[in-house]
Amino acid sequence: MNQKLIMENWRRFLNEAKNEDGKEQGADGKACWDGYRHEGTDEDGKDICVEITEDIDDDQLDEKKKKACKPQKGKRYAERVNGKCRSYGQAGKESDGTDRIEPGTDKGHAYCARSAKIKKCKEPPCANDLSRKKWKCQGDRSVP
């Protein structure tokens, strides 16, 4: 069924004539008006021109098509930044079942001190920036 539809559309495409402006011509050799496109011919052999309507802009359509970000393997979080998905954070929980990220603890201070020395990325915010935000780092300290 699908292949039949594709072949029918292909035949229709090959049979369409276009004038020097690149517009589709009808059976009478004339193109449709600006803002209209050639839909076919009716029983009398007259051309059918229908108005071109665009309800949704391409940008809005792209935003709707974008799916939610999923963290990469071994990462816990993912955020969409400037149209790209950024994964960050260590996956899993502590052995006692608590969250790994605990701002204001010695572990948090150690992470902030280590991550403060990491070189800045070319296209911020990068994973390090997002992780530091999650840990609530200010300089080399984690603030609760």
Sequence and secondary structure as in RCSB ss.txt:
>XXXX:A:sequence
MNQKLIMENWRRFLNEAKNEDGKEQGADGKACWDGYRHEGTDEDGKDICVEITEDIDDDQLDEKKKKACKPQKGK
RYAERVNGKCRSYGQAGKESDGTDRIEPGTDKGHAYCARSAKIKKCKEPPCANDLSRKKWKCQGDRSVP
>XXXX:A:secstr
 HHHHHHHHHHHHHH EE TTS EE TTS B  TTEEEEEE TTS EEEEE   SS HHHHHHHH       TTE
EEEEEETTEEEEEEE S  TTS  S  TTSHHHHHHHHHHHTS   SSSS HHHHHHHHHTEETTEE  
